[in-house]
Amino acid sequence: MDLGLKDRVAIVAASSQGLGRAVAMGLAREGAKLAICARTEATLKATAEEICKATGVEVFSKPVDVTSHDQVRAFVRETSERFGRLDICVTNAGGPPAKPFSDTTVEDWQNGVNLNLMSALYFAREVLPLMQKRQWGRLIAITSSAVKQPIDNLILSNSVRAAVSGMAKSLSNEYAKDNVLVSNVCPGYTLTARLDELSAKLASTEGVTLQKIQERWTSQIPMGRLAQPEEFANLVVFLASERSSYITGVSIPVDGGFVKGV
Ligand SMILES: NC(=O)c1ccc[n+]([C@@H]2O[C@H](COP(=O)([O-])OP(=O)(O)OC[C@H]3O[C@@H](n4cnc5c(N)ncnc54)[C@H](OP(=O)(O)O)[C@@H]3O)[C@@H](O)[C@H]2O)c1
């Protein structure tokens, strides 16, 4: 299937590693031109070079903290000026700390809102007018399977990401008439640095091995294994494409069957 992504211009936020990087690589393999960002310049630059070398596409990279509206605004403006258009935006950020409610502070909640909700909002504010003007666009938020089925000890993630999926659904209704499609994709347990961080935290809290934590997760997944980032990215790439022309307002898990609801 030709996804029709050649020469489309895509922003992928928080993409120096993990899920964001896999999405950026997937879009580049289909010929999309890329703008990627993260806070740490060295790893971001290395990723941009790897993607460029592997795919031959033009990659613009810029250190950006997605919790800063000013930095997001400047990044979107530079991207659209450099490439002359902007077709696709995938929002993403790091994850909030794993804690039960009783251990959270008001500051943790404010940080979580800034990291996962406000960052997605900043991108939406900047990219939607550009997409509306061209009457074509794809805005895709990376959220979590937690929006379908809250996960113990992740109350910050469970709460704030549900707000992102609510925002995405509302935006999908408002912008459908402009052929701008808005969805969110919900990763299950996927092998990235974030998962290492979560398993290390749980292992030290419970005094068990990392292997024990991973076995517990795996036992809850009908497919009996954790995901590779590319398996998540494949769906995002499809939703970003020309072929995904009638799908909007959805929250789709990529979780090996982890979410128990129908
Ligand atoms: N992996 C999973 O199993 C899983 C499951 C459900 C949900 N998620 C969520 O999906 C998202 C991506 O997860 P991941 O596993 O790919 O995480 P990851 O491997 O830790 O990668 C996070 C990426 O985001 C960047 N980043 C973090 N904070 C940022 C900020 N404020 N501004 C700009 N860039 C920022 C990081 O680079 P810098 O640190 O250099 O900025 C890095 O490139 C997270 O929100 C995570 O909680 C992951």
Ligand as a Chemical Component Dictionary entry (heavy atoms), coordinates in Angstrom:
data_LIG
# 
_chem_comp.id                   LIG 
_chem_comp.type                 NON-POLYMER 
_chem_comp.pdbx_formal_charge   0 
_chem_comp.three_letter_code    LIG 
# 
loop_
_chem_comp_atom.comp_id 
_chem_comp_atom.atom_id 
_chem_comp_atom.alt_atom_id 
_chem_comp_atom.type_symbol 
_chem_comp_atom.charge 
_chem_comp_atom.model_Cartn_x 
_chem_comp_atom.model_Cartn_y 
_chem_comp_atom.model_Cartn_z 
_chem_comp_atom.pdbx_ordinal 
LIG N1  N1  N 0  6.912  3.003  26.911 1  
LIG C1  C1  C 0  5.767  2.662  27.408 2  
LIG O1  O1  O 0  5.530  1.494  27.764 3  
LIG C2  C2  C 0  4.657  3.681  27.528 4  
LIG C3  C3  C 0  3.356  3.242  27.820 5  
LIG C4  C4  C 0  2.332  4.179  27.945 6  
LIG C5  C5  C 0  2.611  5.522  27.799 7  
LIG N2  N2  N 1  3.893  5.931  27.528 8  
LIG C6  C6  C 0  4.131  7.368  27.406 9  
LIG O2  O2  O 0  4.532  7.691  26.077 10 
LIG C7  C7  C 0  5.428  8.814  26.108 11 
LIG C8  C8  C 0  6.742  8.438  25.413 12 
LIG O3  O3  O 0  7.258  7.330  26.114 13 
LIG P1  P1  P 0  8.681  6.666  25.815 14 
LIG O4  O4  O 0  8.566  5.306  26.375 15 
LIG O5  O5  O -1 9.067  6.870  24.411 16 
LIG O6  O6  O 0  9.629  7.563  26.767 17 
LIG P2  P2  P 0  11.207 7.782  26.743 18 
LIG O7  O7  O 0  11.899 6.623  26.120 19 
LIG O8  O8  O 0  11.553 8.176  28.145 20 
LIG O9  O9  O 0  11.417 9.055  25.754 21 
LIG C9  C9  C 0  10.920 10.299 26.086 22 
LIG C10 C10 C 0  11.333 11.301 25.022 23 
LIG O10 O10 O 0  10.708 12.534 25.325 24 
LIG C11 C11 C 0  11.687 13.576 25.438 25 
LIG N3  N3  N 0  11.158 14.523 26.428 26 
LIG C12 C12 C 0  10.850 14.276 27.719 27 
LIG N4  N4  N 0  10.389 15.390 28.305 28 
LIG C13 C13 C 0  10.407 16.371 27.360 29 
LIG C14 C14 C 0  10.076 17.746 27.359 30 
LIG N5  N5  N 0  9.623  18.365 28.463 31 
LIG N6  N6  N 0  10.230 18.466 26.226 32 
LIG C15 C15 C 0  10.696 17.853 25.103 33 
LIG N7  N7  N 0  11.015 16.558 25.037 34 
LIG C16 C16 C 0  10.889 15.815 26.159 35 
LIG C17 C17 C 0  12.956 12.851 25.845 36 
LIG O11 O11 O 0  14.133 13.567 25.525 37 
LIG P3  P3  P 0  14.791 14.639 26.560 38 
LIG O12 O12 O 0  14.789 13.987 27.906 39 
LIG O13 O13 O 0  16.142 14.926 26.004 40 
LIG O14 O14 O 0  13.903 15.855 26.517 41 
LIG C18 C18 C 0  12.835 11.592 24.988 42 
LIG O15 O15 O 0  13.202 11.854 23.651 43 
LIG C19 C19 C 0  5.626  9.162  27.590 44 
LIG O16 O16 O 0  4.716  10.173 27.944 45 
LIG C20 C20 C 0  5.275  7.862  28.286 46 
LIG O17 O17 O 0  4.884  8.045  29.625 47 
LIG C21 C21 C 0  4.913  5.048  27.385 48 
# 
loop_
_chem_comp_bond.comp_id 
_chem_comp_bond.atom_id_1 
_chem_comp_bond.atom_id_2 
_chem_comp_bond.value_order 
_chem_comp_bond.pdbx_ordinal 
LIG N1  C1  SING 1  
LIG C1  O1  DOUB 2  
LIG C1  C2  SING 3  
LIG C2  C3  SING 4  
LIG C2  C21 DOUB 5  
LIG C3  C4  DOUB 6  
LIG C4  C5  SING 7  
LIG C5  N2  DOUB 8  
LIG N2  C6  SING 9  
LIG N2  C21 SING 10 
LIG C6  O2  SING 11 
LIG C6  C20 SING 12 
LIG O2  C7  SING 13 
LIG C7  C8  SING 14 
LIG C7  C19 SING 15 
LIG C8  O3  SING 16 
LIG O3  P1  SING 17 
LIG P1  O4  DOUB 18 
LIG P1  O5  SING 19 
LIG P1  O6  SING 20 
LIG O6  P2  SING 21 
LIG P2  O7  DOUB 22 
LIG P2  O8  SING 23 
LIG P2  O9  SING 24 
LIG O9  C9  SING 25 
LIG C9  C10 SING 26 
LIG C10 O10 SING 27 
LIG C10 C18 SING 28 
LIG O10 C11 SING 29 
LIG C11 N3  SING 30 
LIG C11 C17 SING 31 
LIG N3  C12 SING 32 
LIG N3  C16 SING 33 
LIG C12 N4  DOUB 34 
LIG N4  C13 SING 35 
LIG C13 C14 SING 36 
LIG C13 C16 DOUB 37 
LIG C14 N5  SING 38 
LIG C14 N6  DOUB 39 
LIG N6  C15 SING 40 
LIG C15 N7  DOUB 41 
LIG N7  C16 SING 42 
LIG C17 O11 SING 43 
LIG C17 C18 SING 44 
LIG O11 P3  SING 45 
LIG P3  O12 DOUB 46 
LIG P3  O13 SING 47 
LIG P3  O14 SING 48 
LIG C18 O15 SING 49 
LIG C19 O16 SING 50 
LIG C19 C20 SING 51 
LIG C20 O17 SING 52 
# 
